[in-house]
Amino acid sequence: MQKWWWNTRNTVRGVLFPLICIQFVRTLIFPNGLDVILLFVLFLAYLGFLLDVY
């Protein structure tokens, strides 16, 4: 992989976790289909970073 991606990757992973937490709270308070789908997509992206897929 390119060197810039390895440097950016940790930043994206660090920002993604707080976004998932905020989205989870929002989904608990105002549940609708779009929020659930967005939370699922964010979770899959974070899981991909944890398993070194990206």
N, C-alpha and C positions, 0 to 999 in steps of 0.2 A: 504494500500500500504506500501511498504518498506520505511524505513526512508531515505535511500540514494536517492531514486527516488524523494522524496519531495524536497531534497536539490538540486538535479541536475536539476529538472524541471524548476526552475526559471532561471538558467543559460542558459538552452537550449532556453527558450522563449526569453531571452535577446539577444542571438546571432542570433536567427532566423529572427528577424525583420530587422536588417541591411542587412542580406543576401537577404531578399526579396526585399529591396530597391535597392541593387546593381543589382540583377537579373532583376528587372523591367527596370532599365536604360539600361542594356545590351539588353534586349528584344526590347526596343524602337529603339536602334541604329542598332543592327544586328538581325532582326527578323527571326527566323526559327522555325520549328515545335518543335524541342527538347527544345529550350529555353522557349517556351510557355508552354509546358507540365511541365517542371521543375518549372516554376513560379507557375503554378496551384497547383502542389504537395506541394510546400513550403507554399503556401497560405492555403491549407487545413490543413496542419500540424499546422500552427500558429492558425488557427481558432479552431482546436481541443484543443490547449492549453488554448485559451481564454474561451472556453466553459467548461473547466474542464473535457474533455473526457478522457484525459490521466492522 
